[in-house]
Amino acid sequence: MKSRQTFTGQGRLFEQRLSSLLNPAHKLFQLVDVLPWKQLEQDLDSQFQDGPGQPPLPIPLVIGLLMLSHMCGLSDIQVVTQWIDRPYWQYFCGYEYFQWKLPCDPSSLTRWRKRLGEEGLNKMLAMTIQVAVQLGVVTPKELAKVISDTTVMEKNVRFPTDSSLLNKAREKLVKLLARKTGIELRQSYTRIGLYMKRKVDNYAHAKQYKRMARGVKTLKTYLGRVVRDVERAVAGANTAIQTQFSSLLSLSKKIINQTKKSKDKVYSLHEPDVYCVSKGKSGRPYEYGCKVQITLTHQ
């Protein structure tokens, strides 16, 4: 089913068009006459086929909402609800008369992003670049450069500390061993391990770093003993159980051996691929997640 068309034909009685009420010097008002709406509508509308079902939303409306959401830094819900109160937004999305109803459900924008795909987004990007050159905002020489930037996709992990990682690895090994094999260790360090972790945290808060280092060394000793006991306990078990313990045992050994200057450090047990990224921000000098590199090349 082809997309719907926005009514811009015969005038309505006792209603004035938005074009006669709005300020022609407004940026959105001027941008409407510059953007190639018809060409973009033809290119995107060709992806749809005639058939049964409800017709899609008007393409200028969807493209306008997506661009407004990006330009203003708003979510789909915010851009749809604020669209009713802003006549410049309505005119930018192809409406000639003021509207009192929501243009669409916010979830429709999410489905449209998936529907447009990479090809549709590339066409939108090419349209914005063409308009920028036409308006003189950028020159073709500037578009011949390669712009590369990185951002961090943060993971849902707690702030990594040596005491937390060492104690958490010990707890996981003891719990997994008891659940999978039913074997209890000679000493699990459940009580004194937690007690030592709290002491190390207090030393760090009080900036007593020598005491903190001795406490971290003690926690490494506890974890090392548990690792060796678990290895002896699962040595005679079947292959499935040994496989389940292999990853956790390797991570535990890596946590014990890693130092401040070690590379490929472990910052989280449930997200071992997380690493520390320094972006040079004053408020948050370090971020923990996955680094994503964005490269834009324009000819």
Buried (B, 14 or more C-beta within 10 A) or exposed (E): EEBEBBEEEEEEEEEEBBEEEBEEEBEBBEBBEEBBBEEBBEBBBEEBEEEEEEEBBBBBBBBBBBBBBEEEEBEBEBBBEEBBEEBBBBBBBBBBBBEEEEBBEBEBBEEBBEBBEEEBEEBBEEBEBBBBBEEEEEEEEEBEEEEEEEBBEEBEBEEBBBBBBBBBBBBBBBEBBEEBBEEEBEEBBBEEBEEBBEBBBEBBEEEBEEBBEBBBEBBBBBBBBBBEBBBEBBEEBEEEBBEBBEEBBEBBBBBBEBEEEEEEBBBBBEBBEBBBBEEEEEEEEEBBBBEEEEEEEBE
